[in-house]
Amino acid sequence: MPSVDSVKVAVRVRPFSQREKDAGSRCVISMNSSSTSIYDPKNPGHMKTFTFDLAYWSHSGFLKDKDGMLVSAGSNSRYAGQVKCIQRAI
């Protein structure tokens, strides 16, 4: 009997870099559970939706702690930091 392999696919929407902020970039991605939608900024009605095994929102909902690390802004925040993403993935 052949062996069956599987791969989990994860996506994480990271915060904008300073360069992206300076350029006035807009976030064109939204997440709802494992469903991720990407909008065309030139045609907002045009959207592509993808489903991933794991999806993490890290674009907003965070604060910087005293060491400059990004942490969740509170219990209602959707923010998932890098450590949280790694722990859930393994």
N, C-alpha and C positions, 0 to 999 in steps of 0.2 A: 504494500500500500504506500503511495507516495506521501511524503511528509507535507504538512500544510504550514506555511509561514504566514505571519501577519505583520503588518506595520501600522503603528498608530501615527497619525499625522496631527501635529499641533501647530497653532498659529498664535502669535502674540502681537498686538498692536502697541508699539512702543511710543513713548512721549516724543514730541518734536525735538529735534536738535536746535541749538541756538541759531544755526544758519537757516533752518526752516522757519523758525519764529521771525527772524529778521526779514525774511522774504515774504512774510504775510501769508504763509501756507494755511490751508484749511484742511481739516480732517474729512476725508471722503469715505471713511469706513465706519460701519456700525456693526455691533454684535448683539445677538440675542441667543443665549445659550451656546450651542455649537454651530449656529448659523451665522455666517459672516457675509455682509453685503458691502459691495464697493460701488460707489456712485461716480458717474462721469461728471466732473466739475463743470464742463462746458454744456452738458445736457443732463440736468439733475433727474429727469424722468427716466433716464437710461441707467439701469442697475443690474449688476451680476451678483448672484448669491451662491455661496459655497458652503458646504458642510464639512467640518473637521471633527476628529475624535475629541480633541481638546482645543479650547479657544480661550485666550486670556486677554483681558482689556487692561492695558497699562498706559493708555494715552492721557488719561485725566483721573482726577479723584485721589491725588497724592499730595503729600507735603514733603519737604526736605527736613530730615532730622539734624541734630547738632553736628553730625559727621558728614553731612551732605548726601546721605543716602535717601532714596525715595521710599516713603512708607505710606500706607493707607491713610486717607484723611479722616476716616471714621468708620463706624459700623455699617453705614449705608453706602459706603464707597464700593464700586466694582473693581477698584484697582487691584491688580495681581502683580506683585513684584517678581523679580527674576528667581529668587529663592523659592517662592511659592510655586512658580511654574515648574521648576526642576523637580521639586518634591512630588508634585502630582504626576509628573510624566514617568517617574520610575516606579 
